[in-house]
Amino acid sequence: MTTTKLMMLIAVLTASGASAQTVDPLRCQARQMRAEGARFDCLSRCDKRADRAADRPEGRRTAEEIAGTCEGRCDSRYDETLARLGAKPPCAPEVGEASPQECEARLLRVSAAEHQCQARCGSRAARRGFDAAGCLAACATRCGTAEDELNANPVCTQGRIGSRAICSTN
């Protein structure tokens, strides 16, 4: 990169007020969506592994055991990624930013994730040895934990806009 191009880049960044310390919702959402895509890719691999295991003879690990441990690893990796993204720019919220709209948006994302989890449970119900009730209970537990964490977050100190329950009760 030539010195002229470098100086022009610095001038543009300075004039636009770009800073690594500001919260950029679109960049943050793009990173979160990328992490969510990686999670669903991982879950898809778990489903394929479980389908192969369902064709195996009895006596070996069941498809449910394989899917459960694999999905647990996918979910924990996703949770770690979101925690890491939320702690640094562009996703790190500025201290004291309470926003009912942002709180509601985050809670709706939690609700959408629960619905996706329930749909996955429904699609796997035909598998031999699949514990549909356990799967739905795991979805509810994950949703409840995420909702509690969000309600403790500084963004939700002023409450939320809606009054609809976030996590369904099965």
Secondary structure, 3 states (H helix, E strand, C coil): CCHHHHHHHHHHHHHHCCCCCCCCHHHHHHHHHHHHHHHHHHHHHHHHHHHHHHCCCCCCCCHHHHHHHHHHHHHHHHHHHHHHHHCCCCCCCCCCCCCHHHHHHHHHHHHHHHHHHHHHHHHHCCCCCCCHHHHHHHHHHHHHHHHHHHHHCHHHCCCCCCCCCCCCCC
